[in-house]
Amino acid sequence: MGEYSNWGANLLAVGLTFVAVGLAVLTHYYGLRRIMAWTDSGGRRHGHRVLRAIFGVLFLHTIEIWLFAVAAWSLLMLPTAGGLSGAEIGGLLDLVYFSATVFTTLGFGDLVPHGPLRFLVGTEAMTGFVLITWSASFTYLEMERYWKRGTA
């Protein structure tokens, strides 16, 4: 119970997690809408439209990974909100690396979260899985739409 006995840190972790998830989902939703409009803009070959969708989705995931990294960095500013063990954290880019491994559900080995930070990390993995799946479905539908009309 020791790492989770500070209710202020727990509430901060939960609140920050909900904000990060909400921002990630909204970013993804509105980002996919923009990508769809961008790929629909006329005068481009079908293959270029699919490539735009792929690059757009990768850009969205990069934004979302950074969003979770900033949330983790914010939590780590509070000593009672937990931490990461296993390797030295040199700065925000280390947290971006950690966030990318969690978001993609690759898993972490060299950095292990503890304390209330684990709530954010676990939820990021679930959110990343859902958003990546959403992107895969979107990409499939875009490919179906454009590749049926002509060659990519």
C-alpha positions as CSV (number, residue, x, y, z in Angstrom):
1,M,0.0,0.0,0.0
2,G,3.0,2.3,0.5
3,E,3.3,3.6,-3.1
4,Y,-0.4,4.3,-3.3
5,S,-1.2,5.8,0.1
6,N,-1.0,9.4,-1.1
7,W,-4.5,10.1,-2.4
8,G,-3.5,13.4,-3.8
9,A,-1.0,11.8,-6.1
10,N,-3.5,9.1,-7.0
11,L,-6.1,11.6,-8.0
12,L,-3.6,13.6,-9.9
13,A,-2.5,10.5,-11.8
14,V,-6.1,9.5,-12.6
15,G,-7.1,13.1,-13.6
16,L,-4.0,13.5,-15.8
17,T,-4.7,10.1,-17.4
18,F,-8.3,11.1,-18.3
19,V,-7.1,14.4,-19.8
20,A,-4.3,12.6,-21.8
21,V,-6.7,9.9,-23.1
22,G,-9.4,12.5,-23.9
23,L,-6.9,14.7,-25.8
24,A,-5.5,11.6,-27.6
25,V,-8.9,10.4,-28.7
26,L,-10.0,13.9,-29.8
27,T,-6.7,14.4,-31.7
28,H,-7.2,11.1,-33.4
29,Y,-10.8,11.7,-34.4
30,Y,-10.3,15.2,-35.7
31,G,-7.0,14.2,-37.2
32,L,-8.6,11.3,-39.2
33,R,-11.3,13.7,-40.4
34,R,-8.5,16.1,-41.7
35,I,-6.6,13.3,-43.3
36,M,-9.8,12.1,-45.0
37,A,-10.4,15.7,-46.4
38,W,-6.7,16.0,-47.3
39,T,-6.8,12.7,-49.3
40,D,-10.1,13.7,-50.9
41,S,-8.7,16.9,-52.3
42,G,-8.8,16.5,-56.1
43,G,-6.1,16.0,-58.7
44,R,-4.0,13.4,-57.1
45,R,-3.2,9.8,-58.1
46,H,-4.9,7.2,-56.0
47,G,-1.6,5.9,-54.7
48,H,-0.6,9.4,-53.5
49,R,-3.9,9.6,-51.6
50,V,-3.1,6.3,-49.7
51,L,0.4,7.5,-49.0
52,R,-1.0,10.8,-47.6
53,A,-3.3,8.7,-45.3
54,I,-0.4,6.6,-44.1
55,F,1.9,9.6,-43.4
56,G,-1.0,11.4,-41.7
57,V,-1.8,8.5,-39.4
58,L,1.9,8.1,-38.5
59,F,2.0,11.8,-37.7
60,L,-1.1,11.5,-35.5
61,H,0.4,8.6,-33.5
62,T,3.6,10.7,-33.0
63,I,1.6,13.5,-31.5
64,E,-0.3,11.1,-29.2
65,I,2.9,9.5,-28.0
66,W,4.4,13.0,-27.2
67,L,1.1,13.8,-25.4
68,F,1.5,10.8,-23.1
69,A,5.2,11.6,-22.6
70,V,4.4,15.1,-21.5
71,A,1.7,13.7,-19.1
72,A,4.3,11.2,-17.6
73,W,6.8,14.0,-17.4
74,S,4.3,16.1,-15.5
75,L,3.6,13.3,-13.1
76,L,7.3,12.7,-12.5
77,M,7.6,16.3,-11.3
78,L,5.6,15.2,-8.2
79,P,7.8,12.9,-6.1
80,T,4.8,11.0,-4.6
81,A,3.4,10.2,-8.1
82,G,5.8,7.3,-8.6
83,G,8.7,7.0,-11.0
84,L,10.6,4.9,-13.4
85,S,13.3,2.5,-12.4
86,G,15.9,0.6,-14.5
87,A,17.7,3.4,-16.3
88,E,18.5,7.0,-15.9
89,I,15.9,9.4,-17.2
90,G,17.8,12.2,-19.0
91,G,14.9,14.3,-20.1
92,L,11.7,14.4,-22.1
93,L,13.1,12.4,-25.0
94,D,13.7,9.5,-22.7
95,L,10.0,9.7,-21.8
96,V,9.0,9.9,-25.5
97,Y,10.9,6.7,-26.0
98,F,9.2,5.1,-23.0
99,S,5.8,6.4,-24.2
100,A,6.4,5.0,-27.7
101,T,7.1,1.5,-26.3
102,V,4.0,1.6,-24.2
103,F,1.7,3.2,-26.8
104,T,2.6,0.6,-29.4
105,T,2.3,-2.2,-26.8
106,L,5.8,-3.2,-27.6
107,G,6.4,-3.4,-23.8
108,F,9.1,-2.0,-21.7
109,G,12.1,-3.7,-20.3
110,D,14.7,-1.1,-19.4
111,L,12.3,1.3,-17.8
112,V,9.7,0.1,-15.3
113,P,7.0,2.4,-13.8
114,H,6.0,2.3,-10.1
115,G,3.5,4.1,-8.0
116,P,0.5,6.0,-9.4
117,L,2.4,6.6,-12.7
118,R,1.5,3.0,-13.5
119,F,-2.2,4.0,-14.0
120,L,-1.1,6.4,-16.7
121,V,1.2,3.8,-18.3
122,G,-1.3,1.0,-18.3
123,T,-4.1,3.2,-19.7
124,E,-1.7,4.5,-22.4
125,A,-1.1,0.9,-23.6
126,M,-4.8,0.3,-23.9
127,T,-5.4,3.6,-25.6
128,G,-2.5,3.1,-28.0
129,F,-3.8,-0.3,-28.9
130,V,-7.3,1.1,-29.6
131,L,-6.0,4.1,-31.6
132,I,-3.6,1.9,-33.7
133,T,-6.5,-0.4,-34.4
134,W,-8.6,2.5,-35.4
135,S,-5.9,3.7,-37.7
136,A,-5.6,0.3,-39.3
137,S,-9.3,0.2,-40.0
138,F,-9.2,3.7,-41.4
139,T,-6.3,2.9,-43.6
140,Y,-8.0,-0.3,-44.9
141,L,-11.1,1.7,-45.8
142,E,-9.1,4.4,-47.5
143,M,-7.2,1.8,-49.5
144,E,-10.5,0.0,-50.4
145,R,-12.0,3.3,-51.5
146,Y,-9.1,4.4,-53.7
147,W,-7.7,1.2,-55.0
148,K,-11.1,0.1,-56.4
149,R,-11.1,3.2,-58.6
150,G,-7.8,2.6,-60.1
151,T,-4.3,1.4,-59.6
152,A,-2.3,2.7,-56.6
